[in-house]
Amino acid sequence: MKTLAEMATEVLTTADGRAKTALSHAHAKAWFDARAAGQPIPVGSANPPLRPSRPERPELLSPRDVPKRKPGSPAGRIALLHAVAHIELNAVDLHWDIIARFTDIPMPPGFYDDWVKAADEESKHFNLICDCLEALGSHYGALPAHAGMWRAAEDTAGDILGRLAVVPMVLEARGLDVTPGMIDIFRAAKATQAVEALDVIYAEEVGHVAYGSKWFHFLCGRHDLDPKDVFHELVTKYFKGPLKPPFNEEKRAEAGLPPDFYWPLADQIPT
């Protein structure tokens, strides 16, 4: 029987997006089915790659070289969906990576439940957006994409608190800020399929940010650290760029992120 860490590494080393997410779904089902049967899969340990496998396309460019999206046009909306698909595929790997990379740190079973569930949902999100792209005559890989998406994972490969601070509590929280505007763009274009997909993503991303906040606070409590101070220190250390308002304060609060975590950082992180 594969351990959970080995399953996670298998996802990380699968290149094709559809194949990666199919494997992600299968491993998530196996994990939860075994838990329900009272025969949990051991977490184990593994040696995940520093970077996950990726398909030959999309071409990955420096952020400054990725063409600007103009979502008022059909081509611009396809480009926006392509960018979302790229984000979701990276999120699949990020959630399996946190499972495989930090097995030396004792964590309760709920930690693994949360990140397996998040990876399973991100896999669904990727496929929903790919379906939208294909319905519009495009596909994931048809356009260039952001090469810097994995940088936060590399920078925090040896720091679980840093990973929780930067990935769910900054990057995914940013998704809560910008997704309503994207939904409005596609609703105005009467792109029903895209609106429905983004509605699902928006609802479920709140939970992923909440998982980050929950386990960040858990680990701070284990070491008698002040979560707010540690968050400010780690985001300043690892996040390259300012936190950009406006913030979706309602959804951030729902996910366990109070304003005094992020507002003090909005103007203090150097660009």
C-alpha positions in Angstrom: 0.0 0.0 0.0 1.3 3.5 -0.8 1.6 5.9 2.0 -0.1 9.3 1.7 3.2 11.0 1.2 4.0 8.6 -1.6 0.6 9.4 -3.1 1.3 13.1 -2.9 4.6 12.7 -4.6 3.0 10.7 -7.4 0.7 13.6 -8.1 3.6 16.1 -8.0 5.6 14.0 -10.5 2.7 13.7 -13.0 3.0 16.3 -15.7 -0.3 16.4 -17.7 -2.9 18.5 -16.0 -5.9 16.2 -16.7 -3.8 13.2 -15.6 -2.5 15.0 -12.5 -6.0 15.9 -11.4 -7.4 12.4 -12.1 -4.7 10.9 -9.9 -5.4 13.6 -7.3 -9.1 12.7 -7.2 -8.3 9.0 -7.0 -5.8 9.4 -4.1 -8.2 11.7 -2.2 -11.0 9.1 -2.5 -8.7 6.3 -1.3 -7.6 8.4 1.7 -11.2 9.2 2.8 -12.5 5.8 2.0 -9.8 4.2 4.2 -10.5 6.6 7.0 -14.2 5.9 6.8 -13.5 2.1 7.0 -11.4 2.6 10.1 -8.2 1.5 8.2 -6.4 4.8 7.7 -3.6 5.0 5.2 -0.3 5.8 7.0 1.1 9.3 6.3 4.7 7.9 5.8 7.4 10.0 4.3 8.7 10.8 0.8 11.1 12.9 -1.1 9.0 15.3 -3.1 10.6 17.2 -6.0 11.5 20.8 -5.4 9.3 21.6 -8.4 6.4 19.6 -9.7 6.3 18.1 -13.2 4.7 20.2 -15.8 3.5 19.6 -19.4 5.5 21.1 -22.3 2.8 23.7 -22.7 2.0 26.4 -21.5 5.3 28.2 -22.1 6.2 29.7 -18.8 7.3 33.4 -18.9 8.6 35.9 -16.5 5.6 37.8 -15.0 6.5 41.0 -16.8 6.5 39.2 -20.1 3.1 37.6 -19.8 0.8 39.5 -22.2 -1.7 41.8 -20.5 -5.3 40.6 -20.4 -8.1 42.8 -21.7 -11.2 40.9 -20.4 -13.7 43.1 -22.4 -13.0 41.0 -25.5 -13.6 37.2 -26.1 -9.8 36.7 -26.5 -9.2 38.5 -23.3 -11.7 36.4 -21.4 -10.1 33.2 -22.8 -6.7 34.6 -21.5 -8.2 35.3 -18.1 -9.6 31.8 -17.9 -6.3 30.4 -18.9 -4.6 32.3 -16.1 -7.1 30.9 -13.6 -6.5 27.3 -14.9 -2.8 27.8 -14.4 -3.4 29.1 -10.8 -5.6 26.1 -10.0 -3.1 23.6 -11.4 -0.4 25.1 -9.2 -2.8 25.0 -6.2 -3.3 21.2 -6.7 0.4 20.7 -6.4 0.8 23.2 -3.5 -1.7 21.2 -1.4 -0.1 17.8 -2.1 3.3 19.4 -1.6 2.5 20.5 2.0 1.4 16.9 2.7 4.6 15.3 1.4 7.2 17.9 2.4 6.6 18.3 6.1 6.0 14.8 7.3 8.8 15.2 9.8 6.5 17.6 11.8 3.9 15.6 13.9 0.5 16.8 12.9 -3.0 15.6 13.8 -5.0 13.5 11.2 -7.2 16.5 10.6 -4.3 18.4 9.0 -4.1 15.8 6.3 -7.8 15.6 5.9 -8.0 19.3 5.2 -5.2 19.4 2.6 -6.3 16.3 0.8 -9.8 17.8 0.6 -8.3 21.1 -0.6 -6.2 19.3 -3.3 -9.3 17.4 -4.4 -11.3 20.6 -4.7 -8.5 22.4 -6.6 -8.4 19.4 -9.0 -12.1 20.0 -9.6 -11.5 23.7 -10.1 -8.8 23.1 -12.7 -11.1 20.8 -14.7 -14.0 23.1 -14.5 -11.9 26.0 -16.0 -10.4 23.7 -18.6 -14.0 22.7 -19.7 -14.8 26.4 -20.1 -11.7 26.9 -22.2 -12.5 24.0 -24.4 -16.1 25.1 -24.8 -14.6 28.4 -26.2 -12.4 26.6 -28.7 -9.2 26.9 -26.6 -7.4 24.7 -24.0 -4.9 24.9 -21.2 -1.5 25.3 -22.7 -2.7 27.4 -25.6 -1.3 30.6 -24.1 1.9 31.5 -22.1 1.6 31.5 -18.3 3.3 32.9 -15.2 6.6 31.3 -14.4 6.7 32.6 -10.9 3.7 30.7 -9.5 5.9 28.1 -7.7 8.3 30.6 -6.1 6.5 30.7 -2.8 6.7 27.0 -2.5 10.4 26.9 -3.2 11.1 29.8 -0.8 9.2 28.0 2.1 10.3 24.5 1.4 11.9 24.3 4.8 9.4 26.4 6.8 5.9 25.0 7.3 4.7 28.2 9.1 6.1 30.3 6.2 4.2 28.0 3.7 0.9 28.4 5.6 1.4 32.2 5.9 2.2 32.8 2.3 0.2 30.2 0.3 -3.3 30.0 1.8 -3.2 33.1 4.0 -1.8 35.5 1.3 -2.0 34.0 -2.2 -5.3 32.2 -1.8 -6.8 35.0 0.3 -6.0 37.3 -2.7 -8.3 35.0 -4.7 -11.1 36.0 -2.4 -10.4 39.6 -3.2 -10.4 39.3 -7.0 -12.8 36.5 -7.9 -16.0 38.5 -7.4 -14.8 41.0 -10.1 -14.0 38.1 -12.5 -17.5 36.7 -11.9 -18.9 40.1 -12.9 -16.9 40.2 -16.1 -18.2 36.8 -17.2 -21.7 37.6 -16.1 -21.7 40.7 -18.2 -20.6 38.6 -21.2 -23.4 36.1 -20.5 -20.8 33.4 -20.1 -22.9 31.2 -17.9 -20.5 28.2 -17.8 -17.6 30.4 -16.6 -19.8 32.2 -14.0 -20.9 28.8 -12.6 -17.3 27.5 -12.4 -16.0 30.7 -10.7 -18.9 30.6 -8.2 -17.8 27.1 -7.2 -14.2 28.2 -6.9 -15.1 31.3 -4.9 -17.2 29.3 -2.4 -14.6 26.6 -1.8 -11.5 28.9 -1.6 -12.8 30.3 1.6 -12.3 26.9 3.2 -8.7 26.6 1.9 -7.8 30.0 3.4 -9.5 28.8 6.6 -7.4 25.6 6.7 -4.3 27.8 6.4 -5.3 30.0 9.2 -6.4 27.1 11.4 -3.1 25.2 11.2 -1.0 28.4 11.3 -2.7 29.2 14.7 -2.3 25.6 15.8 1.4 25.6 15.2 1.9 29.0 16.8 0.0 27.7 19.8 2.2 24.6 20.0 5.3 26.9 20.2 3.7 29.6 22.3 4.1 32.2 19.6 1.9 35.2 18.8 0.2 34.4 15.5 -0.2 38.0 14.3 3.4 38.9 15.0 4.7 35.7 13.3 2.5 36.2 10.3 3.8 39.7 9.8 7.4 38.5 10.1 7.0 35.6 7.7 5.0 37.5 5.1 7.6 40.2 5.1 10.4 37.6 4.8 8.9 35.4 2.0 6.3 37.4 0.0 7.8 39.4 -2.8 5.6 42.5 -3.2 3.0 44.5 -1.3 -0.4 43.2 -0.2 -2.8 45.0 -2.5 -6.1 46.4 -1.3 -9.0 46.4 -1.7 -9.5 43.4 0.6 -12.6 41.2 0.8 -12.9 41.7 4.5 -16.1 39.8 4.9 -14.8 36.6 3.2 -11.3 37.0 4.9 -13.0 37.2 8.3 -15.1 34.1 7.4 -11.8 32.3 6.7 -10.3 33.4 10.0 -8.2 36.3 8.8 -8.9 39.4 10.8 -7.9 42.9 9.4 -5.1 43.4 11.8 -3.2 40.5 10.1 -3.1 42.0 6.6 -3.8 45.7 6.7 -0.5 46.6 8.5 1.3 44.9 5.7 -0.4 46.7 2.8 2.2 49.5 2.7 5.2 48.0 4.5 6.4 45.2 2.2 9.0 46.5 -0.3 8.2 46.0 -4.0 
